[in-house]
Amino acid sequence: MEELLFTGKSATHAQMMKRVLDKSGIAARIVRPDINITHGNCSYAVKISQMYFGEAVEVLKRSGIMPVRAVLVYGNGYREISI
């Protein structure tokens, strides 16, 4: 199953992203992604359904709380998505 993660600068940044997404009706959950995904940076990310990617990016842009990276995780791999 594929997951879409928005990585944060800190745990607080991830919490702020989750709060903004939840308020807009996009279900979000804070997770701890693999260290390879975060490149050794913050170990917290927000997980959302792929179908809300475009809407989530717009909501986060309007709020001024942009993620560090957007990452699609599938099976044993992952790829970064431009935001």
Sequence and secondary structure as in RCSB ss.txt:
>XXXX:A:sequence
MEELLFTGKSATHAQMMKRVLDKSGIAARIVRPDINITHGNCSYAVKISQMYFGEAVEVLKRSGIMPVRAVLVYG
NGYREISI
>XXXX:A:secstr
  EEEEE SSHHHHHHHHHHHHHTT   EEE   HHHHTTS S EEEE GGGHHHHHHHHHHHT   SEEEEEET
TEEEEE  
